[in-house]
């Protein structure tokens, strides 16, 4: 099976929480799964030279597909035209995994799996700036992403409940999978 993986969050100078989540999932998948092929999608206008990506490139069942399209142009095309199809950009995929809600478009033959970390922007819109609310509601459109996904990973039971209540997503479509700890964390002697 060919599995696409959205690694755009690893293209940043300082990796965010979603970047750490993505990195750990990708590292562990590549270590545990020697049967499937992973087509990793990455895009950034600037070359950052991320050491994490360089380490992951050594894995024989991972192929990196790096593009240098300005993100504003690519995101606009994903949002407005629903093109290009991200799975086609990486040479095809049976499943495409998005570790967070983001601009993307997949073709009809590709199954989308998306992680939702929370719906705080829906539950508590007053806590967010108007630009952030506008970005979520009209541009990224997480409701559409949830409906387009064949499976959704919710990082908590609370997020799963929010997806069911706010977006009317069937509970069978959602898996609650809490974040794990990377191997760098160890118990210290007191």
C-alpha positions in Angstrom: 0.0 0.0 0.0 1.2 3.6 -0.7 0.6 5.9 2.2 0.9 9.7 1.7 2.0 11.8 4.6 1.7 15.5 4.9 5.0 16.7 6.4 4.6 20.4 5.7 4.7 21.2 9.4 8.3 19.9 9.5 9.4 22.6 7.1 9.4 25.3 9.8 12.5 26.6 11.5 11.1 25.7 14.9 8.8 22.7 15.0 5.5 23.3 16.6 3.4 20.8 18.7 1.8 19.5 15.5 5.3 19.2 14.1 6.5 17.1 17.1 3.3 15.0 16.8 4.0 14.4 13.0 7.6 13.7 13.5 7.0 11.1 16.2 4.2 9.4 14.2 6.3 9.3 11.1 9.5 8.0 12.9 7.5 5.2 14.6 5.5 4.2 11.5 8.7 4.0 9.4 10.4 1.9 12.1 7.4 -0.5 12.7 6.1 -0.8 9.1 8.5 -2.3 6.6 5.7 -3.5 4.3 4.1 -0.3 3.0 5.6 2.6 1.1 5.4 6.1 2.6 5.2 9.0 0.1 6.0 12.1 2.2 4.7 15.4 0.9 6.6 18.5 1.8 6.5 22.0 0.5 8.3 25.2 1.3 9.6 28.1 -0.7 12.6 28.3 1.5 15.1 25.5 2.0 15.5 25.0 5.7 17.6 21.9 5.9 15.8 20.2 8.7 17.9 17.6 10.5 14.7 15.5 11.3 13.8 15.2 7.6 17.4 14.3 6.7 17.3 11.5 9.3 14.0 10.2 8.0 15.2 10.2 4.4 17.5 7.3 5.3 14.5 4.9 5.7 14.2 2.6 2.7 10.4 2.6 2.6 10.1 6.4 2.7 10.2 8.6 -0.4 10.3 12.4 0.1 8.4 14.5 -2.4 9.6 18.1 -1.7 8.1 21.0 -3.6 9.0 24.6 -3.6 5.8 26.3 -4.4 5.0 29.5 -2.4 2.6 28.3 0.2 0.1 31.1 -0.4 -0.2 30.1 -4.0 -0.5 26.4 -3.3 -3.0 26.9 -0.5 -5.1 29.2 -2.7 -5.2 26.5 -5.4 -6.1 23.8 -2.9 -8.8 26.0 -1.4 -10.3 27.7 -4.5 -9.8 25.1 -7.3 -9.5 21.9 -5.1 -6.4 21.4 -7.3 -3.8 20.1 -7.5 -4.6 16.8 -5.9 -2.0 16.2 -3.2 -1.9 12.4 -3.7 -1.2 12.9 -7.4 1.6 15.3 -6.6 3.4 12.5 -4.8 2.9 9.9 -7.5 -0.4 8.4 -6.1 -1.4 7.1 -2.7 -4.1 4.7 -1.4 -4.3 6.6 1.8 -3.2 10.1 2.6 -2.6 11.1 6.3 -3.0 14.7 7.3 -1.6 15.2 10.9 -3.7 18.4 11.3 -6.3 20.4 9.5 -4.6 22.1 6.6 -5.2 23.2 3.0 -5.3 20.1 0.7 -7.3 18.4 -2.0 -7.2 14.6 -2.7 -8.5 12.7 -5.6 -11.6 10.4 -5.4 -9.5 7.2 -5.2 -7.5 8.3 -2.2 -8.7 7.8 1.3 -8.1 10.8 3.6 -7.3 10.3 7.3 -7.0 13.4 9.4 -6.0 14.2 12.9 -8.1 16.8 14.8 -6.3 18.1 17.8 -9.2 20.2 19.1 -12.2 22.3 18.0 -11.6 25.1 20.4 -12.0 27.6 17.6 -15.6 26.3 17.3 -16.4 25.9 21.0 -14.8 29.2 22.2 -14.7 31.5 19.2 -14.5 34.6 21.4 -11.0 33.5 22.5 -9.7 33.8 18.9 -8.9 36.9 16.8 -11.3 37.6 14.0 -8.6 36.6 11.5 -8.1 33.2 13.1 -11.9 32.6 13.1 -12.2 33.7 9.5 -9.2 31.4 8.6 -10.9 28.3 10.1 -14.4 29.0 9.0 -14.0 30.1 5.4 -10.5 29.1 4.2 -9.3 25.8 5.8 -12.9 24.6 6.3 -12.4 21.9 9.0 -16.0 20.8 8.7 -15.4 19.8 5.0 -12.1 18.2 5.9 -13.9 16.1 8.6 -16.6 15.1 6.1 -14.1 14.3 3.4 -12.0 12.1 5.7 -12.8 8.3 5.7 -11.3 8.2 9.3 -10.6 10.9 11.8 -8.1 10.6 14.7 -9.2 12.7 17.6 -6.5 13.3 20.2 -9.0 13.0 23.1 -12.5 11.8 23.9 -13.5 15.5 24.3 -12.4 16.3 20.7 -14.2 13.2 19.5 -17.4 14.4 21.2 -17.0 17.9 19.7 -16.6 16.4 16.2 -19.8 14.4 16.8 -21.8 17.3 18.2 -20.6 20.3 16.2 -19.8 18.7 12.8 -22.3 15.8 13.1 -19.7 13.2 12.3 -20.6 9.6 12.9 -18.9 8.2 16.0 -17.8 5.1 14.0 -15.7 7.4 11.8 -13.7 8.8 14.7 -10.9 7.1 16.7 -9.9 8.7 20.0 -6.1 8.2 20.2 -4.4 10.2 22.9 -0.9 11.6 22.3 1.9 9.4 23.4 5.3 10.2 24.8 8.4 10.1 22.7 11.3 8.0 23.9 13.2 11.1 25.0 11.0 11.3 28.1 12.3 9.3 31.1 11.4 9.3 34.7 14.0 11.1 36.8 15.1 9.9 40.2 13.7 12.1 42.9 
